[in-house]
Amino acid sequence: MKRVNAQVLILGAFLESVGASFIWPINTIFIHDYLHKSLAVAGTVLFFNSILTFMGNYAGGKLFDKIGGHKTVMISTMIGMLALVGLIFDHGWPAYPILLPILGFGVGSAFTVINSFGAQIDEVDKYKMFNAIYVGTNLGNAIGTALGGYIAGIQMTWVFIANFIFLSSFFLLVVFWYGNRDVKPKHVTPDQPKVKTKLRSGTALIAIFLGTTWVSYSQWNSNISAHLTKLGIPVSKYSLLWTINAIVIVVFLPLINHLIENQTWFKKIQIPVGVVFFIIAFGSLIGATKYLAFVIGMVLLTLGEMLVYPGIPALIGESTPNSEAGRYQSIISMAATFARAIGPLLGGMLIMRSSYDVMYLAAIGVLIGSLFIFQRGHKELVANVK
């Protein structure tokens, strides 16, 4: 078994995300149109899926530090594969709402392991490392969502089969190329038992910052899609926005990596600048009724996410012990998962009581507040780096 390296880690993120993205875009449609359940029931199922994914994030990080990443990701992937076998043979009611969260648990745990391994790889700059993982994940999402809709139109069973094929490919990669890295806690002798250290100051604030940005970002995956259809913009054009998202990521990644490698000042401003792009993106939607405004907003949003979301695990990885990578990466994974779960609900409630423009302004306010949280958290976190 070969020790995990950057290349196979990125490939694994790609395979895992392709498989996962066959299902998540069509969950609501499948529950409502195929299983003939209400949107409220669909929302409840997706909520429990998010809860199990959240638990998977925690379990993945906990087991990563305790038994190693190799065993953890094998267990996680097998759980996901078993859930998919069940879904292939029975994706009716109540099998679907039972097996979907189990799949979410396995996938959530596996993604935490990938980030935890990434935090342990010191041969590559961590910001560049997580940028590459993020690109691999997003390319997988773009391919999976595009193919998933087409395959679902043929027969739903093939959606689960396709997911199983990619997850099985990831499992084979894990078996042969995801060997643990030799990481020892500093100042600890070989025969000394491992002692859990105090949580690094600033970590909680960084997790809160990440959660607040995801609460705002998640509106694009949920409430904004409904707004576009009300404006008479077809669903196909909404899907095109996510194609644009993937294209922008691929085009601008080389520039960001160049800045990371050659300009030391860039890392210091990367995440705050990304939040500024988020703010401008929501500002561009105020009063918008034309499709072009949403295209511009998506480009700005994508530039922001490329700076913020790979930057956070990289910052945490640089500022915390490699021997506890699972613990710290699971914290930020859980923050993101929880925010993605409640974000659409909070946005929807606000829209029902006011309007989309008020929701955009609220998102801007939350993002501005998040900058102050990040500043305080970052200051505390880096102050503890020895």
N, C-alpha and C positions, 0 to 999 in steps of 0.2 A: 504494500500500500504506500502510495507516494504522499508526502507532506503537502497539504493544501498550499497553493500559491495564488497570486492575483488573477492569472488567466483563467484557471478552472473555477475560481470563485465568481468571476463575472459571467462565465458561461452558465454556471449553476443558477445565478440570479435570473438570467435570460430564460432558461428552460422552465424554471419554477413559475415565473410571471406569465409566460405564454400559456401554460396549462391553467393557471388560476383565472386568467382573463377570458377564457372561453365561457366561464359561468357568470362572473359577477355582473356584467352589463345586462344580462337577460333575466336576472333573478326575479325582479318585480313583474316583468312581462309574463314569465313562466308561471308564477304563482297565481297571478290574476287571470290571465287568458287561457292557460292550459289546465290549471288545477281549479279554476273557477272560484277563487277565494277573493275576498274584498281587499282593497288597498291597505286597510287597517291591519288585516291579518298578515299581508305581505310585509308590512313595516315591522310587525312583531317578530316575524321569522328572521328578518335581516338584523333586527336588534340583538336577538339571541346569537346570531352568527357573529356579530361584532363582539359580544361578550366572550364567546368561546375563543375568538381570535385573540382578544385581549389576554385571556388566560394562557393561551398558547405562547404569546410573547413572554409572559412571566416564566412559564415552565421552561421554555427554550433557554432563557438566560440563566435560570437557576441550575438546570442540568448541565449546561455548557461549562460552568465553573466547577461543578461537582464531579461529573463523569467524563467530561471532554466533549468537544464539538462533534467528533466522528460518530460516537454512539448516539448522541442526542439527535443529530440530523437524520440518522438512519431510523430511529424510533419515530420521529416526527413524520418523516416521509412515508413510512409504512402505515401509520395511522391514516394519513391522507389517501393512500392507495386503497386501503381497506374500505374507507368510506365511499370512494369512487366505484369500487366493485359493486358495492351495495346499490349505488345510484344507477349503475348500468342496467342492473336487473330489475330494480324497482325505484322509479322516481315519481311515484304517485303520492297520495296522501294517506297516512302521515309519514311515510318513509322520508320524503324530501325534507321537511322541517327538522327531522331528527338527524339525518346524515349530513346535511349541509353544514351545521355548526361543528360537527366532528371534523369535517374537511377543513373548516376554518381554523380549528385548533391546530391541526397538523401543519397547515401552511404558515400560520402565524408563528409557530415555534421554529420552523425551518428558516424563515426570513430573519428571525432574530439571530440564529446561529450564523447565517451568512454575514451579517453585520458584525457579529462578535469576532469571527475569524478575520474580517477586514481590519478590525481595530488592532489585531495582533501582528499584522504584517508590517514590518518596519522597513523592508527593502524598498518600498514605494511610498512616496509622500502620501499621507493619509487623506488629504483633501483630493488629490488626484485619484487615489484608490476608490474613495466613495463616489466621486463623480462618475467613474467608470461603472461601478455597480449600479448607480442610478440610471445611467444611460442604458445598460443592459436590461434593467427592469422595465424601463419605459418602452424600449424597442419591443420587448416581449409583450407588453400590454397592447401596443399598437397592432402587432401581428395577431395576437390572440383575439382582440375585440373585432378586428376585421374579419377573421376567419370564423369566429364564433357565431356571428349573426348569419353568415351564409350557411354554415353547417346546421344551425338550428332550423333554418328554413327547409332543409331536407328531412331531418328527423332528429328529435331531441336526444335520443339515445346516443347518437354519434358525437354530441357535444361532450358527454361524459367519457366516451371512449377516447376521443382526442385528448382530453385532459389527462386521462390515465396514461396514454402513450408518452406524453411529455413528462409527466411526473415519474414514470418508470425510467425514462432516459436520465432524469436528474438523479434517481436512486442509483443507477449503475455508475454514474459519475462519482457519486458520494462514496460508493463501496471501494473504488480503486484509487481515487485522487483527492479524497478529503481527509487525509490523515492529520492527526493533531500536531500542533506546533509545540516545540519545547519552550515553555514559558515558565519561569520560576519567579516567585515573589522576591523582591529585593530584601536583603538583610535577613533572609530566612535560611537556615541550615537544612540539608536534605532530610534529616530525621525529625525536624521540628514540625508539629502538626499545623495545618493551615488555619489561621485565625481570621475571621471576617473583620475587616477594618471598618472604621466609621465612614459613613457616606460622605463623599467629598462635598465640601461647601460649595454652593452654587448650582449643583446638579439639579435640585428640585426646581430652581428658578428657570433653568434652561429647559427643563421638561414642560413647565407651565408656558413658557414662551412658545415652544414648538406646538403645544396644544392649541394656543390661541390663534396661531397662524393657520392651523389646519381647520379650525372652526370656520374661518373666513373662506379659505380655499375650497372647502367642501361644498360651498354654495354652487360652484361651477359644475359639480357632478350631479347635482340634484335640482335645486330650485330654479336655477338659471335655465336649465333645459326646458322646464315647464313654461317659463316665461317666453322663450323663443317660439314655442308652438302657438302660444296665445297671440303672438305678433304675426302669425301666419308664415313663420319660417319653418320649412320642413325638417323632420328629424334627421334626414340625410345630411343637411347642412350643419346641424349640431354635431353629428358624428365627424364631419369634416374638420371641425375645430380641433378635435383630438388628434387628427392626422397632422394638422398644422403644428400642434404641440410637439409631436414626435420629430417633425422636420426641423423645427427651431432648435430642439435639443441636439440633434446630430450636427447641425450647421455651426452652432456656437460653442460646442464642447471643446474643439481644438483651441479656440481663443482663450477660454477660461483656464484650460490646463496650461497654456503658455504663460498666462499671468501668474498662476499658482507657482510655477517652476522658477520664474525669472523675476518676479516682483514681490518682495517680502511684505510690502505694505498692503498688497491686495487681500491677503487672508484676514487682516484686521478689519477691513470694511466690507468684505464679501457678503456676510449675512445681513447687516443693516441695509446695504444697498439693495439686496434682494427684497427686503420688506418694503422699501420705497417703491420698487417696481410693482409689488402687490397693491400698494395704496393707489398708485397712478392707474393701474388696471381697473380697479373698482370705480375710481373717479371718472374714467372714460365711459362708464356705462350709465352714469346718471342722466336720465332723460333720453337714453338711446332707444331708437326704434328700428334702425337700419342694421342689416347684417354686418356691414363693414365695421361698425363700432365694436361688435363682439369679436370680430377677427383681430382688430387692433388690441382689444382687451386681452385676448388669449395670448397673443405674442408677448405682451408685457408681463402677463401672469407667468408664462413659461420661462422668461428670462429671470423672473424672481425666484421661481421654484428651483431652477438650476443652481442658484447661488445659496438658497436657504437650506433646502432639504438634504443635499449631500454634505453641506457644510456642518450641520449639527452633529451627526455621528462622527465626523472627522474631528471636530473640536473636542467632543467627549473622549474619543479615542486617544488624542494627543495629551489630554489633561488628566487621565485616570490610569490606574495600574493595568497593564496587559493581563495580569493574572486574574483580574476581576472583570474582564471585558464583557462576559455574559451578563453580569449584574447591571452594569451601566448601560449597555446597549438595549437591554430589555426595558429599562426605565423609560427611555425615549421612545422605544417602539410602542409601549403601552400608552404613553401620552398621545401619540399620533393616532393610534387605533381608537382610543376613547373619544378624541375630538372628532374624528371622522364619523363616529356613531351618533353623536349628539348634535353635530353641526347642522345637518339638514333639518332636524326637528326644530332647533332654535330659530333658524332662518325662516322656516315655514310658518312658525307661530308669529314671528315679527311681521311677515308679509301679510298674513291674515288680518292682523290688527292695524296695519298701516299700508305700506306699498313697497314695491321693489326698490324705489329710490331711497326710502328710509333704511331698507336693509343694506343697500350699498354704503350709505353714510355710517351705519352702525359698524359695518365691517371695517371701514376706514378708521373709525374711532378705536376699535379693538386692536387693529394693527399698529396704530400710533402708540397705544398703551403698551403693546408687546415690546416695542423698542426700548422702553425704560426698564422693563423686566429683563430683557436680554443684557442690557448694559450692566445692570447690577449683578446678574448671574455670571456673566463672563468675567467681570472683575473679581468676584469671589473664587471662581473656578481656577483661573490662571494664577491667582495669588498663592494657591496651594501646590502648584507644580514645582517640584524640587529640581 
